[in-house]
Amino acid sequence: MLCIFYALNCFKTPTFIVEPKNKYSQIISIHGEELLIFTTYYHTEKKTSIDKIFELEDSTEKPLQKIYKNVKIKTKKDRYYITAEDGLSLEFRKIGERIIVDEEGVEYYTSKYPE
């Protein structure tokens, strides 16, 4: 779901994309200081951190997409803290070489190693 994992490790990389390791149709991509979140949000019992962001939007459009500017990524041990405009705040924990988990326990991965 979050390409943030590699973007955090290789912040100078211009583009990075991650996706959830399950049936969630979500993509998070960081391009410079912009964060793009794309999802085909469905009202499911198990929510991701991204689902909760879009619930606040209360949009009826599908798929949903939002771009945040002024993205900042901070790391502390195995934690990644992402903030951006509009009060966006996300936290992820690294659990594998290319795997992170959000605050709701949903795993995200990238299929590519950073260049």
DSSP file (Angstrom, degrees, kcal/mol; ACC not computed):
  #  RESIDUE AA STRUCTURE BP1 BP2  ACC     N-H-->O    O-->H-N    N-H-->O    O-->H-N    TCO  KAPPA ALPHA  PHI   PSI    X-CA   Y-CA   Z-CA
    1    1 A M              0   0    0      0, 0.0     2,-0.6     0, 0.0    17,-0.4   0.000 360.0 360.0 360.0 -34.8    0.0    0.0    0.0
    2    2 A L    >   -     0   0    0     17,-0.4     3,-0.8    25,-0.2    17,-0.4  -0.920 360.0-172.8-119.8 122.4    2.8    2.3    0.8
    3    3 A C  T 3> S+     0   0    0     25,-1.1     4,-1.8    15,-0.7     3,-0.3   0.316  71.3 101.2 -80.5   9.0    5.8    2.9   -1.3
    4    4 A I  H 3>  +     0   0    0      1,-0.2     4,-2.9     2,-0.2     5,-0.3   0.842  62.2  71.6 -64.8 -34.0    6.9    4.9    1.6
    5    5 A F  H <> S+     0   0    0     -3,-0.8     4,-1.7     1,-0.2    -1,-0.2   0.922 108.7  31.7 -51.4 -53.4    9.2    2.1    2.8
    6    6 A Y  H  > S+     0   0    0     -3,-0.3     4,-3.3     2,-0.2    -1,-0.2   0.840 115.1  59.1 -76.6 -31.3   11.7    2.7    0.1
    7    7 A A  H  < S+     0   0    0     -4,-1.8    -2,-0.2     1,-0.2    -1,-0.2   0.861 107.9  48.7 -62.8 -31.4   11.0    6.3   -0.1
    8    8 A L  H >< S+     0   0    0     -4,-2.9     3,-0.6    -5,-0.2    -2,-0.2   0.911 116.1  41.0 -73.5 -42.4   12.0    6.4    3.5
    9    9 A N  H 3< S+     0   0    0     -4,-1.7    -2,-0.2     1,-0.3    -1,-0.2   0.828 131.2  27.3 -73.5 -31.6   15.2    4.4    2.9
   10   10 A C  T >< S+     0   0    0     -4,-3.3     3,-2.6     1,-0.1    -1,-0.3  -0.517  70.5 164.0-128.2  62.2   16.1    6.2   -0.3
   11   11 A F  T <  S+     0   0    0     -3,-0.6    -1,-0.1     1,-0.3    21,-0.1   0.727  73.0  62.6 -59.5 -22.8   14.5    9.6    0.1
   12   12 A K  T 3  S+     0   0    0     -3,-0.1    -1,-0.3    -4,-0.1    -5,-0.1   0.636  76.8 106.1 -78.9 -11.8   16.5   11.0   -2.7
   13   13 A T  S <  S-     0   0    0     -3,-2.6    19,-0.4    -7,-0.2    -3,-0.1  -0.529  70.8-141.5 -65.9 128.1   14.9    8.6   -5.1
   14   14 A P  S    S+     0   0    0      0, 0.0    18,-0.9     0, 0.0     2,-0.4   0.808  79.7  27.0 -66.4 -29.9   12.4   10.7   -7.2
   15   15 A T  E     +A   31   0A   0     16,-0.2     2,-0.3     2,-0.0    16,-0.2  -0.995  61.6 167.4-137.3 137.9    9.7    8.1   -7.3
   16   16 A F  E     -A   30   0A   0     14,-1.2    14,-2.1    -2,-0.4     2,-0.4  -0.981   9.7-169.0-149.8 139.0    8.7    5.3   -5.1
   17   17 A I  E     +A   29   0A   0     -2,-0.3     2,-0.3    12,-0.2    95,-0.3  -0.986   4.7 179.8-133.2 137.0    5.6    3.1   -5.0
   18   18 A V  E     -A   28   0A   0     10,-2.1    10,-1.9    -2,-0.4   -15,-0.7  -0.948   6.2-165.5-131.2 156.4    4.2    0.6   -2.5
   19   19 A E  E     -D  109   0B   0     90,-2.9    90,-3.4   -17,-0.4   -17,-0.4  -0.949  32.0 -92.2-136.9 156.1    1.1   -1.5   -2.5
   20   20 A P  E     -D  108   0B   0      0, 0.0     2,-0.4     0, 0.0    88,-0.3  -0.353  29.6-127.7 -68.8 151.3   -0.8   -3.5    0.2
   21   21 A K  S    S+     0   0    0     86,-2.6     2,-0.2     2,-0.0    87,-0.1  -0.178  87.0  41.7 -91.2  40.6    0.1   -7.1    0.5
   22   22 A N  S    S-     0   0    0     -2,-0.4    84,-0.0     2,-0.3     0, 0.0  -0.751 113.6 -54.0-159.0-157.2   -3.5   -8.2    0.3
   23   23 A K  S    S+     0   0    0     -2,-0.2     2,-0.2     2,-0.1    -2,-0.0   0.503  88.0 118.2 -78.5  -3.4   -6.7   -7.5   -1.6
   24   24 A Y        -     0   0    0      1,-0.1     2,-1.4    15,-0.0    -2,-0.3  -0.466  60.4-143.5 -67.8 129.6   -6.7   -3.8   -0.9
   25   25 A S        +     0   0    0     15,-0.3    15,-1.8    -2,-0.2     2,-0.4  -0.653  52.7 129.3 -94.3  79.1   -6.5   -1.8   -4.1
   26   26 A Q  E     - B   0  39A   0     -2,-1.4     2,-0.4    13,-0.2    13,-0.2  -0.979  35.1-172.4-136.3 145.7   -4.3    1.0   -2.8
   27   27 A I  E     - B   0  38A   0     11,-2.7    11,-2.7    -2,-0.4     2,-0.5  -1.000   4.2-167.2-137.2 136.5   -1.1    2.7   -4.0
   28   28 A I  E     +AB  18  37A   0    -10,-1.9   -10,-2.1    -2,-0.4   -25,-1.1  -0.994  14.1 179.7-121.9 129.5    1.0    5.2   -2.2
   29   29 A S  E     -AB  17  36A   0      7,-2.6     7,-3.3    -2,-0.5     2,-0.5  -0.994  16.0-154.7-135.0 134.7    3.6    7.0   -4.2
   30   30 A I  E     +AB  16  35A   0    -14,-2.1   -14,-1.2    -2,-0.4     2,-0.5  -0.943  11.8 178.5-111.9 126.3    6.1    9.6   -3.3
   31   31 A H  E >   -AB  15  34A   0      3,-2.6     3,-2.1    -2,-0.5     2,-0.4  -0.930  65.5 -58.2-125.5 103.3    7.5   12.0   -5.9
   32   32 A G  T 3  S-     0   0    0    -18,-0.9   -19,-0.0    -2,-0.5   -17,-0.0  -0.467 122.9 -15.4  61.9-116.5    9.9   14.5   -4.4
   33   33 A E  T 3  S+     0   0    0     -2,-0.4    38,-2.2    -3,-0.1    37,-0.5   0.096 120.0  94.3-106.6  21.4    7.8   16.4   -1.8
   34   34 A E  E <   -B   31   0A   0     -3,-2.1    -3,-2.6    35,-0.2     2,-0.5  -0.920  56.3-158.2-115.3 142.0    4.4   15.1   -3.0
   35   35 A L  E     -BC  30  68A   0     33,-2.7    33,-3.0    -2,-0.4     2,-0.5  -0.977   6.3-162.8-117.9 122.6    2.5   12.1   -1.8
   36   36 A L  E     -BC  29  67A   0     -7,-3.3    -7,-2.6    -2,-0.5     2,-0.5  -0.920   4.0-170.4-106.5 127.6   -0.1   10.5   -4.0
   37   37 A I  E     +BC  28  66A   0     29,-2.8    29,-2.3    -2,-0.5     2,-0.4  -0.981   6.6 179.5-118.0 126.2   -2.6    8.2   -2.5
   38   38 A F  E     +BC  27  65A   0    -11,-2.7   -11,-2.7    -2,-0.5     2,-0.3  -0.988   9.1 158.6-127.4 133.2   -4.9    6.1   -4.8
   39   39 A T  E     -BC  26  64A   0     25,-2.6    25,-3.4    -2,-0.4     2,-0.6  -0.997  44.2-142.1-151.9 150.4   -7.5    3.7   -3.7
   40   40 A T        -     0   0    0    -15,-1.8   -15,-0.3    -2,-0.3    22,-0.1  -0.665  45.7-155.1-104.9  70.8  -10.7    2.0   -4.8
   41   41 A Y        -     0   0    0     -2,-0.6     2,-0.4   -17,-0.1    -2,-0.1  -0.179  17.9-178.3 -58.3 130.9  -12.1    2.3   -1.3
   42   42 A Y        -     0   0    0      2,-0.0     2,-1.4     0, 0.0    -2,-0.0  -0.960  37.9-108.1-125.6 147.4  -14.7   -0.1   -0.3
   43   43 A H        +     0   0    0     -2,-0.4     2,-0.3     4,-0.0     4,-0.1  -0.626  58.0 161.1 -76.3  95.7  -16.6   -0.2    3.1
   44   44 A T        -     0   0    0     -2,-1.4    -3,-0.0     2,-0.1    -2,-0.0  -0.763  50.7-119.9-115.2 162.3  -14.9   -3.3    4.6
   45   45 A E  S    S+     0   0    0     -2,-0.3     2,-0.6     1,-0.1    -1,-0.1   0.929 101.6  62.2 -67.0 -45.6  -14.7   -4.4    8.1
   46   46 A K  S    S-     0   0    0     -3,-0.0     2,-0.3     0, 0.0    -2,-0.1  -0.742  78.5-162.1 -85.4 119.0  -10.9   -4.4    8.2
   47   47 A K        -     0   0    0     -2,-0.6     2,-0.2    57,-0.1    59,-0.1  -0.761   8.0-149.1-104.0 146.5   -9.7   -0.8    7.6
   48   48 A T     >  -     0   0    0     -2,-0.3     4,-1.8    57,-0.1     5,-0.1  -0.605  35.5-104.4 -99.1 169.3   -6.2    0.4    6.6
   49   49 A S  H  > S+     0   0    0     -2,-0.2     4,-1.2     1,-0.2    -1,-0.1   0.865 125.1  52.6 -60.3 -34.7   -4.7    3.7    7.6
   50   50 A I  H  > S+     0   0    0      2,-0.2     4,-2.0     1,-0.2     3,-0.3   0.900 103.4  56.0 -68.6 -41.8   -5.5    4.9    4.1
   51   51 A D  H  > S+     0   0    0      1,-0.2     4,-2.0     2,-0.2    -1,-0.2   0.914 105.1  53.3 -54.4 -43.5   -9.2    3.9    4.4
   52   52 A K  H  X S+     0   0    0     -4,-1.8     4,-1.1     1,-0.2    -1,-0.2   0.834 105.7  53.4 -65.6 -32.1   -9.5    6.0    7.5
   53   53 A I  H  X S+     0   0    0     -4,-1.2     4,-0.7    -3,-0.3     3,-0.4   0.938 111.9  44.4 -64.7 -46.3   -8.2    9.0    5.6
   54   54 A F  H  X>S+     0   0    0     -4,-2.0     4,-1.2     1,-0.2     5,-0.6   0.757 102.6  65.1 -74.8 -23.8  -10.7    8.6    2.8
   55   55 A E  H  <5S+     0   0    0     -4,-2.0     3,-0.3     1,-0.2    -1,-0.2   0.884 100.2  53.6 -61.2 -36.5  -13.6    8.0    5.3
   56   56 A L  H  <5S+     0   0    0     -4,-1.1    -1,-0.2    -3,-0.4    -2,-0.2   0.799 103.0  57.2 -67.5 -28.2  -13.0   11.6    6.5
   57   57 A E  H  <5S-     0   0    0     -4,-0.7    -1,-0.2    -3,-0.2    -2,-0.2   0.809  88.4-156.9 -71.6 -30.2  -13.4   12.8    2.9
   58   58 A D  T  <5 +     0   0    0     -4,-1.2     2,-0.3    -3,-0.3    -3,-0.1   0.892  29.7 166.2  52.8  45.5  -16.8   11.2    2.6
   59   59 A S      < -     0   0    0     -5,-0.6    -1,-0.2     1,-0.1    -2,-0.1  -0.682  37.2-160.0 -93.5 144.9  -16.5   11.1   -1.2
   60   60 A T        +     0   0    0     -2,-0.3     2,-0.2     2,-0.0    -1,-0.1   0.482  61.2 108.0 -97.5  -5.5  -18.8    9.0   -3.4
   61   61 A E        -     0   0    0      2,-0.0    -2,-0.1     0, 0.0     0, 0.0  -0.472  65.6-126.8 -73.8 143.4  -16.3    9.0   -6.3
   62   62 A K  S    S+     0   0    0     -2,-0.2     2,-0.1     1,-0.1   -22,-0.1  -0.997  86.2  32.1-133.6 135.0  -14.5    5.8   -7.2
   63   63 A P  S    S-     0   0    0      0, 0.0     2,-0.3     0, 0.0   -23,-0.2   0.674  86.3-147.0 -74.1 166.6  -11.6    5.4   -7.4
   64   64 A L  E     +C   39   0A   0    -25,-3.4   -25,-2.6    -2,-0.1     2,-0.3  -0.769  18.8 177.7-102.1 145.7  -10.3    8.0   -4.9
   65   65 A Q  E     +C   38   0A   0     -2,-0.3     2,-0.4   -27,-0.2   -27,-0.2  -0.995   5.1 177.7-148.2 139.8   -7.1    9.9   -5.3
   66   66 A K  E     -C   37   0A   0    -29,-2.3   -29,-2.8    -2,-0.3     2,-0.5  -0.996  13.9-154.2-145.3 139.5   -5.5   12.6   -3.2
   67   67 A I  E     -C   36   0A   0     -2,-0.4     2,-0.4   -31,-0.2   -31,-0.2  -0.963  10.7-164.3-115.2 126.8   -2.2   14.5   -3.5
   68   68 A Y  E     -C   35   0A   0    -33,-3.0   -33,-2.7    -2,-0.5     3,-0.3  -0.891   7.8-151.9-108.9 140.1   -0.5   15.9   -0.5
   69   69 A K        +     0   0    0     -2,-0.4    16,-2.2   -35,-0.2   -35,-0.2  -0.630  69.3  34.8-106.1 166.8    2.3   18.5   -0.7
   70   70 A N  S    S-     0   0    0    -37,-0.5     2,-0.2    -2,-0.2    -1,-0.2   0.907  76.3-171.0  58.0  47.0    5.2   19.3    1.6
   71   71 A V        -     0   0    0    -38,-2.2     2,-0.4    -3,-0.3    13,-0.2  -0.499   5.9-169.5 -71.8 133.7    5.7   15.6    2.6
   72   72 A K  E     -E   83   0B   0     11,-2.9    11,-2.4    -2,-0.2     2,-0.5  -0.988   3.9-164.5-124.8 135.2    8.1   15.1    5.4
   73   73 A I  E     -E   82   0B   0     -2,-0.4     2,-0.4     9,-0.2     9,-0.2  -0.983   7.2-177.9-123.2 126.6    9.4   11.6    6.4
   74   74 A K  E     -E   81   0B   0      7,-2.6     7,-3.1    -2,-0.5     2,-0.4  -0.944   9.2-155.4-121.3 145.2   11.2   11.0    9.7
   75   75 A T  E     +E   80   0B   0     -2,-0.4     2,-0.3     5,-0.2     5,-0.2  -0.921  14.7 176.9-121.0 147.4   12.7    7.7   10.8
   76   76 A K  E >   -E   79   0B   0      3,-2.0     3,-2.0    -2,-0.4     2,-0.3  -0.829  67.4 -56.0-148.9 106.7   13.3    6.4   14.3
   77   77 A K  T 3  S-     0   0    0     -2,-0.3    -1,-0.1     1,-0.3    17,-0.0  -0.442 124.8 -13.0  56.5-118.1   14.7    2.9   14.5
   78   78 A D  T 3  S+     0   0    0     -2,-0.3    16,-3.0    -3,-0.1     2,-0.4   0.219 118.4  98.5 -97.0  15.3   12.2    0.7   12.6
   79   79 A R  E <   -EF  76  93B   0     -3,-2.0    -3,-2.0    14,-0.2     2,-0.4  -0.820  52.8-161.5-108.5 143.5    9.5    3.4   12.5
   80   80 A Y  E     -EF  75  92B   0     12,-2.9    12,-2.4    -2,-0.4     2,-0.5  -0.990   5.0-164.7-121.9 127.1    8.6    5.8    9.7
   81   81 A Y  E     -EF  74  91B   0     -7,-3.1    -7,-2.6    -2,-0.4     2,-0.5  -0.958   6.3-170.1-115.9 121.0    6.6    8.9   10.4
   82   82 A I  E     +EF  73  90B   0      8,-2.8     8,-2.7    -2,-0.5     2,-0.3  -0.943   8.4 172.4-116.5 127.5    5.0   10.7    7.4
   83   83 A T  E     +EF  72  89B   0    -11,-2.4   -11,-2.9    -2,-0.5     2,-0.3  -0.934   3.6 159.5-129.7 156.1    3.4   14.1    7.6
   84   84 A A  E >>  - F   0  88B   0      4,-1.5     3,-0.6    -2,-0.3     4,-0.5  -0.923  45.9 -54.0-158.3-179.9    2.1   16.5    5.0
   85   85 A E  G >4 S+     0   0    0    -16,-2.2     3,-1.4    -2,-0.3    -1,-0.2  -0.033 112.5  42.5 -57.0 168.9   -0.2   19.4    4.5
   86   86 A D  G 34 S-     0   0    0      1,-0.3    -1,-0.2   -18,-0.0   -18,-0.0   0.650 131.1 -73.0  63.8  17.5   -3.8   19.2    5.6
   87   87 A G  G <4 S+     0   0    0     -3,-0.6    -1,-0.3     1,-0.2    -2,-0.2   0.653  77.4 169.4  77.2  14.8   -2.7   17.6    8.8
   88   88 A L  E <<  +F   84   0B   0     -3,-1.4    -4,-1.5    -4,-0.5     2,-0.3  -0.407   3.6 172.3 -62.9 132.9   -1.8   14.2    7.3
   89   89 A S  E     +F   83   0B   0     -6,-0.2     2,-0.3    -2,-0.1    -6,-0.2  -0.935   2.8 170.4-146.4 120.2    0.0   12.0    9.7
   90   90 A L  E     -F   82   0B   0     -8,-2.7    -8,-2.8    -2,-0.3     2,-0.4  -0.951  13.5-160.3-129.2 149.2    0.9    8.3    9.0
   91   91 A E  E     +F   81   0B   0     -2,-0.3    12,-0.6   -10,-0.2     2,-0.3  -0.997  11.0 178.0-132.0 135.8    3.1    5.8   10.9
   92   92 A F  E     -FG  80 102B   0    -12,-2.4   -12,-2.9    -2,-0.4     2,-0.4  -0.948  17.0-146.1-133.1 154.5    4.6    2.6    9.6
   93   93 A R  E     -FG  79 101B   0      8,-2.2     8,-2.1    -2,-0.3     2,-0.4  -0.981  20.4-126.7-121.8 132.8    6.9    0.0   11.1
   94   94 A K  E     + G   0 100B   0    -16,-3.0     6,-0.2    -2,-0.4     3,-0.1  -0.650  35.5 163.2 -78.4 125.9    9.4   -1.9    9.0
   95   95 A I  E     +     0   0B   0      4,-2.2     2,-0.3    -2,-0.4     5,-0.2   0.443  63.0  11.3-121.5  -4.9    9.0   -5.7    9.4
   96   96 A G  E >  S- G   0  99B   0      3,-1.5     3,-0.8     1,-0.0    -1,-0.2  -0.948  90.8 -80.9-160.1 176.7   11.0   -7.0    6.5
   97   97 A E  T 3  S+     0   0    0     -2,-0.3    -1,-0.0     1,-0.3    -3,-0.0   0.854 129.1   8.0 -58.4 -36.8   13.4   -6.0    3.7
   98   98 A R  T 3  S+     0   0    0     15,-0.1    12,-1.3    -3,-0.0     2,-0.4  -0.022 114.6  95.5-131.7  30.4   10.6   -4.5    1.6
   99   99 A I  E <   +GH  96 109B   0     -3,-0.8    -4,-2.2    10,-0.2    -3,-1.5  -0.982  40.7 174.0-131.0 133.1    7.7   -4.7    3.9
  100  100 A I  E     -GH  94 108B   0      8,-2.3     8,-3.3    -2,-0.4     2,-0.4  -0.891  17.8-144.4-126.7 162.7    6.1   -2.2    6.3
  101  101 A V  E     -GH  93 107B   0     -8,-2.1    -8,-2.2    -2,-0.3     6,-0.2  -0.987  13.3-136.9-129.2 139.1    3.0   -2.4    8.4
  102  102 A D  E >   -G   92   0B   0      4,-2.5     3,-1.8    -2,-0.4   -10,-0.2  -0.205  38.5 -89.1 -85.9-178.2    0.5    0.5    9.1
  103  103 A E  T 3  S+     0   0    0    -12,-0.6   -11,-0.1     1,-0.3    -1,-0.1   0.657 126.8  55.5 -66.4 -16.0   -1.1    1.3   12.5
  104  104 A E  T 3  S-     0   0    0      2,-0.1    -1,-0.3   -58,-0.0     3,-0.1   0.416 120.7-105.1 -96.6   0.0   -4.0   -1.0   11.7
  105  105 A G  S <  S+     0   0    0     -3,-1.8     2,-0.4     1,-0.3    -2,-0.1   0.549  72.8 141.9  89.5   8.3   -1.8   -4.0   11.1
  106  106 A V        -     0   0    0    -59,-0.1    -4,-2.5     1,-0.0    -1,-0.3  -0.713  45.4-134.0 -86.8 130.9   -2.0   -4.0    7.3
  107  107 A E  E     - H   0 101B   0     -2,-0.4   -86,-2.6    -6,-0.2     2,-0.3  -0.601  19.1-168.2 -86.1 144.6    1.2   -4.9    5.5
  108  108 A Y  E     +DH  20 100B   0     -8,-3.3    -8,-2.3   -88,-0.3     2,-0.3  -0.942   9.0 178.6-126.8 150.3    2.5   -3.0    2.5
  109  109 A Y  E     -DH  19  99B   0    -90,-3.4   -90,-2.9    -2,-0.3     2,-0.4  -0.955  22.8-139.7-146.3 165.3    5.3   -4.0    0.2
  110  110 A T        -     0   0    0    -12,-1.3   -92,-0.1    -2,-0.3    -2,-0.0  -0.984   8.3-151.6-124.4 141.9    7.2   -2.9   -2.9
  111  111 A S  S    S+     0   0    0     -2,-0.4     2,-0.4   -94,-0.2   -93,-0.1   0.517  78.3  68.1 -88.5  -5.1    8.2   -5.3   -5.6
  112  112 A K  S    S-     0   0    0    -95,-0.3   -95,-0.1   -14,-0.1  -106,-0.1  -0.901  75.9-131.6-118.3 144.1   11.3   -3.3   -6.5
  113  113 A Y        -     0   0    0     -2,-0.4    -2,-0.1     1,-0.1   -15,-0.1  -0.643  42.2 -97.5 -81.7 148.7   14.5   -2.5   -4.7
  114  114 A P              0   0    0      0, 0.0    -1,-0.1     0, 0.0   -98,-0.1  -0.367 360.0 360.0 -66.1 147.6   15.4    1.2   -4.7
  115  115 A E              0   0    0   -105,-0.1    -2,-0.0    -3,-0.0     0, 0.0   0.453 360.0 360.0 -86.2 360.0   17.9    2.2   -7.3
